[in-house]
């Protein structure tokens, strides 16, 4: 797809709030979420030629943000493994909400990549099964059943 800066900005304007909300839910940190969205916007702008259909922009850029968040979270996990997890565990005990957020994030990342995308777009992005199905080229009924199974997996982990 050929796209100038103005057209890209117009397309981005339609999704930036949802992108940030999605990144914030994944990263659980305002600065990290902002950085992930910024990195995704740069990557999307540089690779806009790879996008075949303009109406797929929303799902395409959400996938980019999701991948960037996953990469950043893996780096964070590696850093925790290297330096020890005491500070993170201590924070979880001091603030139960932080502990729950850490548990939810761990449960989310135990899902398969497709399940993460479906749950992320549904729960964090606010998309319905038809919109997700269109973006992922799936039947909306398939999206609903995969989302349901993924949420059940998360629930089992969180018990």
C-alpha positions as CSV (number, residue, x, y, z in Angstrom):
1,X,0.0,0.0,0.0
2,X,1.3,3.4,-0.9
3,X,0.7,6.0,1.9
4,X,1.9,9.5,2.6
5,X,2.4,10.9,6.1
6,X,-1.0,12.6,6.2
7,X,-2.9,9.4,5.3
8,X,-0.9,7.4,7.8
9,X,-1.7,10.0,10.5
10,X,-5.4,9.9,9.6
11,X,-5.4,6.1,9.9
12,X,-3.4,6.2,13.2
13,X,-5.7,8.8,14.6
14,X,-8.6,6.2,14.5
15,X,-6.7,3.7,16.6
16,X,-4.3,5.5,18.9
17,X,-6.5,5.5,22.0
18,X,-7.2,1.8,21.7
19,X,-3.5,1.0,21.0
20,X,-2.4,2.8,24.1
21,X,-5.1,1.1,26.2
22,X,-4.0,-2.3,24.8
23,X,-0.3,-1.6,25.5
24,X,-1.1,-0.3,29.0
25,X,-3.0,-3.5,29.9
26,X,-0.1,-5.6,28.6
27,X,2.7,-3.6,30.1
28,X,1.1,-2.4,33.3
29,X,3.2,0.7,33.2
30,X,2.3,4.0,31.6
31,X,5.8,4.9,30.4
32,X,6.4,1.4,29.0
33,X,3.1,1.5,27.2
34,X,3.8,4.8,25.7
35,X,7.2,3.6,24.5
36,X,5.8,0.5,23.0
37,X,3.1,2.4,21.1
38,X,5.8,4.9,19.9
39,X,8.0,2.1,18.7
40,X,5.0,0.4,17.0
41,X,4.1,3.6,15.2
42,X,7.6,4.1,13.8
43,X,7.7,0.4,12.7
44,X,4.3,0.7,11.1
45,X,5.2,3.9,9.3
46,X,8.4,2.4,8.0
47,X,6.6,-0.8,6.8
48,X,3.4,0.7,5.6
49,X,4.2,-0.6,2.1
50,X,3.8,-4.2,3.3
51,X,0.1,-3.5,4.3
52,X,-2.0,-4.7,1.4
53,X,-5.4,-3.3,2.3
54,X,-6.0,0.0,4.1
55,X,-9.0,-1.5,6.0
56,X,-6.6,-4.0,7.6
57,X,-4.6,-1.2,9.2
58,X,-6.2,-1.6,12.6
59,X,-5.5,-5.2,13.1
60,X,-2.0,-4.9,11.5
61,X,-0.9,-2.1,13.9
62,X,-2.4,-4.0,16.9
63,X,-0.3,-7.0,15.9
64,X,2.8,-4.8,15.8
65,X,2.1,-3.4,19.2
66,X,1.4,-6.8,20.6
67,X,4.7,-8.2,19.3
68,X,6.6,-5.2,20.7
69,X,5.0,-5.6,24.1
70,X,5.8,-9.3,24.1
71,X,9.4,-8.5,23.2
72,X,9.7,-5.9,26.0
73,X,8.1,-8.2,28.5
74,X,10.5,-11.0,27.7
75,X,13.4,-8.7,28.2
76,X,11.9,-7.6,31.5
77,X,11.5,-11.3,32.6
78,X,15.1,-12.0,31.6
79,X,16.2,-9.0,33.7
80,X,14.2,-10.3,36.7
81,X,15.7,-13.7,36.3
82,X,19.2,-12.2,36.2
83,X,18.8,-9.8,39.1
84,X,16.4,-11.8,41.2
85,X,12.7,-11.5,41.6
86,X,12.7,-10.3,45.2
87,X,11.8,-6.7,44.4
88,X,8.9,-7.8,42.2
89,X,7.7,-10.2,44.8
90,X,8.0,-7.6,47.6
91,X,6.0,-5.1,45.5
92,X,3.3,-7.8,44.9
93,X,3.0,-8.4,48.7
94,X,2.9,-4.6,49.5
95,X,0.2,-3.9,46.9
96,X,-2.3,-6.8,46.2
97,X,-3.3,-5.1,42.9
98,X,0.2,-5.4,41.6
99,X,0.3,-9.1,42.6
100,X,-3.0,-9.7,40.7
101,X,-1.7,-7.7,37.7
102,X,1.5,-9.9,37.6
103,X,-0.6,-13.1,37.9
104,X,-3.0,-12.0,35.1
105,X,0.0,-11.1,32.9
106,X,1.6,-14.5,33.5
107,X,-1.7,-16.3,32.7
108,X,-2.0,-14.2,29.5
109,X,1.4,-15.1,28.3
110,X,0.8,-18.8,28.9
111,X,-1.8,-18.7,26.1
112,X,-0.9,-19.5,22.5
113,X,0.0,-16.5,20.3
114,X,-3.3,-16.6,18.4
115,X,-5.2,-16.8,21.8
116,X,-3.2,-13.8,23.1
117,X,-4.2,-11.8,20.0
118,X,-7.9,-12.7,20.3
119,X,-8.0,-12.0,24.0
120,X,-6.0,-8.9,23.6
121,X,-8.1,-7.4,20.8
122,X,-11.3,-8.4,22.6
123,X,-10.6,-7.5,26.3
124,X,-8.0,-4.8,25.9
125,X,-8.9,-3.4,22.5
126,X,-12.7,-3.6,22.8
127,X,-13.3,-5.3,19.5
128,X,-16.2,-7.7,18.9
129,X,-15.9,-11.2,17.4
130,X,-16.9,-10.0,13.9
131,X,-14.2,-7.3,13.9
132,X,-11.6,-9.7,15.2
133,X,-12.7,-12.3,12.7
134,X,-12.4,-9.9,9.8
135,X,-8.9,-8.9,11.0
136,X,-7.7,-12.4,11.5
137,X,-9.7,-13.9,8.6
138,X,-11.7,-16.2,10.9
139,X,-15.3,-17.0,11.3
140,X,-16.8,-14.9,14.2
141,X,-18.1,-18.1,15.8
142,X,-14.5,-19.5,15.8
143,X,-13.3,-16.3,17.4
144,X,-15.9,-16.6,20.1
145,X,-15.0,-20.2,20.9
146,X,-11.3,-19.5,20.9
147,X,-11.7,-16.5,23.2
148,X,-13.9,-18.5,25.5
149,X,-11.4,-21.4,25.7
150,X,-8.5,-18.9,26.2
151,X,-10.3,-17.1,29.0
152,X,-11.0,-20.5,30.7
153,X,-7.3,-21.4,30.5
154,X,-6.5,-18.1,32.2
155,X,-9.1,-18.7,34.8
156,X,-7.6,-22.1,35.6
157,X,-4.2,-20.6,36.0
158,X,-5.5,-17.8,38.2
159,X,-7.4,-20.1,40.7
